[in-house]
Amino acid sequence: MKHRAQVVDYSHEVRSFQSPIIRYGFITLSFCFLILGIIGIFLPILPTTPFVLLSAALFARSSPRFYNWIMNHKTLGPPLRKWKEKGAINRRAKVMAIGMLSLTMIISVFFLVPLLTVKLILIVIWFSVGTFLWTRPEA
């Protein structure tokens, strides 16, 4: 017999909009971001974590059912709960995110972007996001 993890009810955290149009729009966007996050697992150029976090945040504003589902998911749930509880990111995710960010920025700054002003903006973004990621507690 398989041991199942305890399912926690996160419904009390959901603050959904009254308008069904906005709620369904958020649910649709959340699934779109979740799909992009899942694609990012297999396609290194696409970041997984921000899309999954955004998906969970949108579910938290639109659907108790889907928010509970994603927070209790066996793969997606643990990093979401660690982020929610401690603002923590595991070391592997940090290294992968900063590595892909650096690779993308190096290619952009040195080979793709001709304007000095845009290069400087990209460098500021690169170091700001990298510093933010690196300074998060480790899960």
HELIX and SHEET records of a PDB file:
HELIX    1   1 SER A   11  GLU A   13  5                                   3    
HELIX    2   2 PRO A   20  PHE A   42  1                                  23    
HELIX    3   3 THR A   49  ALA A   60  1                                  12    
HELIX    4   4 PRO A   64  ASN A   72  1                                   9    
HELIX    5   5 GLY A   77  LYS A   86  1                                  10    
HELIX    6   6 ARG A   91  ILE A  107  1                                  17    
HELIX    7   7 SER A  108  LEU A  112  3                                   5    
HELIX    8   8 LEU A  116  THR A  135  1                                  20    
END                                                                             
